């Protein structure tokens, strides 16, 4: 691992974080990574974070990256993004082919934890959040190294001390991999190299993403894109329309009384 250094902009950002200023963006955990790292189960704790603001995370589940989001923003997690933030150029985000689903029809929601990666998400505002996980553009055009991704989103961050990623897990159940405080919301798996899902009207708060290969393909790099849109406000009923409706209702009531 190469030593990291702060330039002026990074130092200013660090000072802003220390002063409590909001810092949207992506942070990467480089703790435990080396060039021989097997895909999945990376991001050892306590984290060594680079990039954007460091998450205040007290759980025991390994986490490799942190996405700080708000409505109206788009952010991407990728190996190239980590390198741009100061990671070793060889640093990569990669998962195994069965990290989200093991490919066995009799267990359609069982994944292999050691081949999965986990990321933390913080939503500053309520949002319609589209998550897209895809094979990274830097992945060689070799079918054995192109991931077919799947992912699950959970409300909350792990708050326990017993998480263990080196075990099978069910990707559609609460508190996978021995975690605590995680509530399953939904997920999606791809038969190709990319998959997207829209999570409508997510409340502001903390979320966890678990991703890996969807029962096939190879182990390889991935990228995650988050597109957070403002939640559309309900369209108010125009006053004139409401008044017209009230008049009709009153007229109907009077007519009914006259007939009786």
C-alpha positions as CSV (number, residue, x, y, z in Angstrom):
1,X,0.0,0.0,0.0
2,X,1.4,3.4,-0.9
3,X,1.5,6.1,1.6
4,X,-1.1,8.8,1.2
5,X,-0.6,12.5,1.5
6,X,-2.9,15.5,1.8
7,X,-2.8,18.3,-0.7
8,X,-4.2,21.7,0.1
9,X,-7.7,20.9,-1.1
10,X,-7.8,17.6,0.9
11,X,-6.6,19.4,4.0
12,X,-9.3,22.0,3.6
13,X,-11.9,19.3,3.3
14,X,-10.6,17.5,6.4
15,X,-10.8,20.8,8.3
16,X,-14.4,21.3,7.1
17,X,-15.3,17.8,8.2
18,X,-13.8,18.5,11.6
19,X,-15.9,21.6,11.9
20,X,-19.1,19.6,11.2
21,X,-19.7,20.8,7.7
22,X,-21.7,18.5,5.4
23,X,-19.5,16.7,2.9
24,X,-21.3,14.8,0.2
25,X,-19.4,12.3,-1.8
26,X,-17.7,8.9,-1.7
27,X,-15.1,7.6,0.8
28,X,-13.2,4.3,0.5
29,X,-11.8,2.0,3.2
30,X,-8.3,0.8,2.4
31,X,-7.7,-1.1,5.6
32,X,-6.8,-4.8,5.0
33,X,-6.5,-4.4,1.2
34,X,-3.5,-5.6,-0.7
35,X,-2.8,-6.5,-4.3
36,X,-3.5,-10.2,-3.6
37,X,-6.9,-9.6,-2.0
38,X,-9.5,-12.2,-2.9
39,X,-12.6,-10.5,-4.3
40,X,-15.1,-9.8,-1.6
41,X,-15.2,-9.4,2.2
42,X,-12.8,-6.4,2.1
43,X,-12.9,-3.3,4.2
44,X,-11.5,-4.3,7.5
45,X,-12.4,-2.4,10.7
46,X,-11.5,0.0,12.1
47,X,-11.6,1.7,8.7
48,X,-8.8,3.6,7.1
49,X,-10.9,6.0,5.0
50,X,-9.9,8.3,2.1
51,X,-11.9,10.6,-0.1
52,X,-15.0,12.2,1.4
53,X,-16.2,12.4,5.0
54,X,-15.5,9.4,7.2
55,X,-18.7,7.6,8.4
56,X,-19.4,7.4,12.1
57,X,-19.9,3.6,12.1
58,X,-19.8,1.4,15.2
59,X,-20.8,-1.9,13.6
60,X,-18.7,-5.1,13.1
61,X,-19.5,-5.9,9.5
62,X,-16.7,-5.1,7.1
63,X,-17.5,-2.1,4.9
64,X,-15.5,-1.1,1.9
65,X,-17.0,2.3,0.9
66,X,-19.3,5.0,2.1
67,X,-21.7,7.1,-0.1
68,X,-22.9,10.4,1.4
69,X,-26.0,11.4,-0.7
70,X,-28.7,14.0,-0.9
71,X,-31.6,14.6,-3.3
72,X,-30.5,16.0,-6.6
73,X,-27.0,14.4,-6.6
74,X,-25.4,11.5,-8.5
75,X,-22.3,9.7,-7.2
76,X,-20.3,6.7,-8.4
77,X,-18.3,4.2,-6.4
78,X,-15.5,2.6,-8.5
79,X,-11.9,1.4,-8.5
80,X,-10.9,4.5,-10.5
81,X,-12.7,6.7,-8.0
82,X,-10.7,5.1,-5.2
83,X,-7.4,5.7,-7.0
84,X,-8.4,9.3,-7.6
85,X,-9.0,9.7,-3.9
86,X,-5.5,8.5,-3.1
87,X,-5.6,4.7,-3.0
88,X,-2.9,2.6,-4.5
89,X,-3.4,2.5,-8.3
90,X,-3.8,-1.3,-8.0
91,X,-6.6,-1.0,-5.4
92,X,-9.8,-2.6,-6.8
93,X,-13.4,-3.1,-5.9
94,X,-14.2,-6.7,-6.9
95,X,-16.6,-9.4,-5.8
96,X,-17.0,-13.2,-6.4
97,X,-19.4,-14.8,-8.9
98,X,-21.7,-16.1,-6.2
99,X,-21.5,-13.3,-3.6
100,X,-25.2,-12.3,-3.9
101,X,-26.6,-15.7,-5.1
102,X,-24.8,-19.0,-5.1
103,X,-26.6,-20.2,-8.3
104,X,-28.5,-23.1,-6.7
105,X,-32.2,-23.1,-7.7
106,X,-33.2,-24.7,-4.4
107,X,-31.8,-21.8,-2.5
108,X,-32.7,-18.8,-4.7
109,X,-31.7,-16.1,-2.2
110,X,-28.6,-17.6,-0.6
111,X,-25.3,-15.8,-1.3
112,X,-21.7,-16.5,-0.3
113,X,-20.6,-13.8,2.1
114,X,-16.9,-14.2,1.4
115,X,-17.5,-13.2,-2.2
116,X,-19.6,-10.1,-1.4
117,X,-18.8,-6.5,-0.6
118,X,-20.7,-4.1,1.7
119,X,-21.1,-0.4,1.5
120,X,-22.7,2.2,3.7
121,X,-25.1,4.9,2.5
122,X,-26.3,8.0,4.2
123,X,-29.2,9.9,2.7
124,X,-29.4,13.5,3.9
125,X,-32.8,14.1,2.5
126,X,-35.8,11.9,1.5
127,X,-35.1,10.7,-2.1
128,X,-36.2,8.5,-4.9
129,X,-32.9,6.6,-5.2
130,X,-31.9,4.6,-8.3
131,X,-29.0,2.2,-7.7
132,X,-27.1,0.7,-10.6
133,X,-24.4,-1.9,-10.1
134,X,-22.4,-2.9,-13.2
135,X,-19.3,-4.5,-14.3
136,X,-16.5,-1.9,-14.2
137,X,-15.5,-0.5,-17.5
138,X,-11.9,-1.4,-16.6
139,X,-12.8,-5.1,-16.4
140,X,-11.2,-7.0,-19.3
141,X,-13.5,-8.3,-22.0
142,X,-13.1,-11.8,-20.7
143,X,-16.3,-13.6,-19.8
144,X,-14.6,-15.2,-16.8
145,X,-13.7,-11.9,-15.2
146,X,-16.9,-10.0,-15.9
147,X,-19.3,-9.9,-13.0
148,X,-23.0,-10.4,-13.3
149,X,-24.1,-8.4,-10.3
150,X,-26.9,-8.6,-7.8
151,X,-27.5,-6.4,-4.8
152,X,-29.8,-5.9,-1.7
153,X,-30.5,-2.7,0.1
154,X,-31.2,-2.7,3.9
155,X,-32.3,0.2,6.1
156,X,-29.9,0.9,8.9
157,X,-26.2,0.1,9.7
158,X,-24.9,-2.8,11.6
159,X,-24.9,-2.0,15.3
160,X,-23.8,-5.3,16.7
161,X,-20.5,-7.0,17.5
162,X,-21.0,-10.5,16.0
163,X,-21.1,-9.9,12.2
164,X,-19.1,-12.5,10.2
165,X,-18.9,-12.1,6.5
166,X,-17.2,-15.5,5.9
167,X,-20.4,-17.5,5.8
168,X,-23.4,-18.1,3.5
169,X,-26.4,-15.7,4.0
170,X,-29.9,-15.0,2.7
171,X,-29.9,-11.7,0.8
172,X,-33.6,-11.1,1.3
173,X,-33.7,-11.4,5.1
174,X,-33.2,-8.9,7.9
175,X,-29.8,-8.9,9.7
176,X,-27.8,-11.0,7.3
177,X,-24.3,-12.2,8.2
178,X,-24.8,-11.9,11.9
179,X,-25.6,-8.2,11.8
180,X,-28.0,-6.2,14.0
181,X,-30.4,-3.4,13.0
182,X,-30.6,-4.1,9.3
183,X,-34.0,-4.3,7.7
184,X,-34.3,-5.7,4.2
185,X,-36.0,-3.4,1.7
186,X,-35.5,-4.9,-1.8
187,X,-32.9,-5.9,-4.3
188,X,-32.2,-7.0,-7.9
189,X,-30.0,-9.4,-9.8
190,X,-28.7,-9.3,-13.4
191,X,-28.3,-11.9,-16.1
192,X,-25.9,-9.5,-17.8
193,X,-23.3,-7.0,-16.7
194,X,-25.6,-4.4,-15.2
195,X,-28.7,-4.1,-13.0
196,X,-30.7,-1.1,-11.7
197,X,-33.5,-0.7,-9.2
198,X,-35.5,2.4,-8.1
199,X,-36.2,2.7,-4.4
200,X,-39.0,5.2,-4.2
201,X,-39.5,7.7,-1.4
202,X,-36.6,6.6,0.9
203,X,-36.5,8.5,4.1
204,X,-33.4,10.3,5.2
205,X,-31.2,8.1,7.2
206,X,-28.7,5.2,7.0
207,X,-28.7,2.3,4.6
208,X,-26.5,-0.7,3.8
209,X,-25.9,-2.2,0.4
210,X,-24.6,-5.8,0.0
211,X,-23.6,-6.9,-3.5
212,X,-21.9,-9.7,-5.3
213,X,-22.2,-12.0,-8.3
214,X,-25.6,-13.3,-9.3
215,X,-24.9,-17.0,-9.6
216,X,-22.6,-16.9,-12.6
217,X,-20.1,-15.0,-14.7
218,X,-16.8,-14.5,-13.0
219,X,-15.2,-12.6,-10.2
220,X,-14.4,-9.1,-11.3
221,X,-14.6,-5.4,-10.7
222,X,-17.8,-3.5,-10.2
223,X,-19.0,0.1,-10.1
224,X,-22.1,1.5,-8.2
225,X,-23.9,4.6,-9.4
226,X,-26.4,6.4,-7.1
227,X,-28.9,8.8,-8.6
228,X,-30.9,10.6,-5.9
229,X,-33.9,12.6,-7.0
230,X,-36.2,14.8,-5.0
231,X,-39.4,13.1,-4.0
232,X,-42.3,14.5,-6.0
233,X,-44.7,16.4,-3.7
234,X,-48.4,15.5,-3.9
235,X,-50.2,17.7,-6.4
236,X,-52.7,19.9,-4.4
237,X,-56.3,20.0,-5.6
238,X,-57.0,23.4,-7.1
239,X,-59.4,25.5,-5.1
240,X,-61.9,26.0,-7.9
241,X,-62.0,22.3,-8.6
242,X,-62.5,21.5,-4.9
243,X,-65.3,24.2,-4.7
244,X,-67.0,22.8,-7.8
245,X,-66.9,19.3,-6.3
246,X,-68.4,20.6,-3.0
247,X,-71.2,22.3,-4.9
248,X,-72.0,19.1,-6.8
249,X,-72.0,17.1,-3.6
250,X,-74.3,19.6,-1.9
251,X,-76.7,19.6,-4.9
252,X,-76.9,15.8,-4.9
253,X,-77.7,15.8,-1.2
254,X,-80.5,18.4,-1.6
255,X,-82.0,16.4,-4.5
256,X,-82.0,13.3,-2.5
257,X,-83.9,15.0,0.4
258,X,-86.5,16.4,-2.0
259,X,-87.2,13.0,-3.5
260,X,-87.7,11.5,-0.1
